[in-house]
Amino acid sequence: MINTTESKIETSPGQALAEWLECEQSEIINCEREHYRLAVYELNGREYAVGTDEEADEAAAEAICGSVWAFNASFILGYCGLPLELEEAITSFQASKCESANDALLALVDKWGFEGFAEQAVSADGRAHFLNTYDDKENEQGDYYIYRLG
């Protein structure tokens, strides 16, 4: 009996990037580091982060976790169900503390559930806003998502 079940050929992140860039995989350099949870590759001085849908979701949540301090105060207050009259106080706190404000604002968001906050942020701006530092675009190639970093 002949087995007619075809096995799915798995593509690596590097192969997916090569296909998307229309180049040979041998031209791409694996940077052996991560951009959040995504593998980073380089071609001709340009860096790209590549990962599956699940990895991209996790990476976006991680990026959001580290950047709550930079969110619009009205977005944070709206998610937490707090009065918008606090916007000036939150904005002032963010301006005076910058990145140092992150832990306090993250603790505030955590009271209402960080996962929901991250989901709303991605829904509002898309994953690429948090993962693509070049042009805010998310590119899909097969089972992978590609983000240009520079």
Secondary structure, 3 states (H helix, E strand, C coil): CCCCCCCCCCCCHHHHHHHHHCCCHHHCEEEEEEECCEEEEEECCEEEEEEEHHHHHHHHHHHHHCCHHHCCHHHHHHHHCCCHHHHHHHHHHHHHHHHHHHHHHHHHHHCCCHHHHHHHHHHHHCHHHHHCCCCCCCEEECCEEEEECC
